[in-house]
Amino acid sequence: MPIYEYKCSRCHFYFERKQRFDEEPVAVCPKCKEKACRVIRSVPVIFKGSGFYITDNRKGVSGPVETEKKLPDKGKHK
């Protein structure tokens, strides 16, 4: 079951509830008994694997893909 986060519109109290997908959202703050709204947050994306490269999904691309950038030489000056 997913855990949903709520915020009270009056006292700004944050609380969480474990609910089924088909349940109605909690509408009352447990602290002050006023209206609470569900907080929508983006979920983190975790990439796992050997790596992700520009050439991984490019079948039929001819020639190498240039990704290097030349930096100015800070060392020897002539």
N, C-alpha and C positions, 0 to 999 in steps of 0.2 A: 504494500500500500504506500502511496506517495505521501510525503509530508508537505503540507501547505503552510505558508507564512501569512499572518494577518497583522494589520495595524489598525488601532483604534483611531477614529477621526477626532475624538475629543481629547483624550489623555495621551495619545501617541504611543501607547503601550504595544510592543510587538509580542506576538505569541504564535506558537505553532500547533497544528492539529494533524494527526494522522487520519486520513480519510480515504474512502474508496472513490474511484472516479465518478461513480453515479450518485454520490451523496451531494446534497445541497451545501453551499458554502456556509460557514459559521457567520452569523450576522451580528452577534452580540459580544462585546468585550467582557472577559471574565473579571476584570478589575473594576471598571466603573459602570458596566451594564449598558454602555452606549453602542452606537453602530460601529462595526468593524468591517474593513474591506480587505480582500485578498491582495497580497503584494505579489506582483509578477516580476520575476528576475530572470535574466538570461542564464542558461546553464553553461558551465565551462566545457570546452572542447579539448579533449586530450588525444593527441596523435601518438599512436604506438606503432612501432615497426622499425625497419632498418633505415628508413629515411624517406624523405619526400623531395623529389627533384623535378625540375622542369621537363626533363626528358622521360619521366616514368610513364606518362600516358600519351606520348606523342609517337605513334607508329608511323613510319614512312617519312619522317623528317630527315632531309638530307643535310649532311654537314654538321659540324659541331656547333653547339650553342655557346656563344661567348658571354660570360658573366663576370669576368675579371675587370677591375677598374684600375687604371694606372694612377698611382699616387705620386705627387711631386717628390723629387729626390732631395732629401734633407741633409745628405752627407757631403761628399766631396764636390767642390766647385773648381772648375779650371779657369 
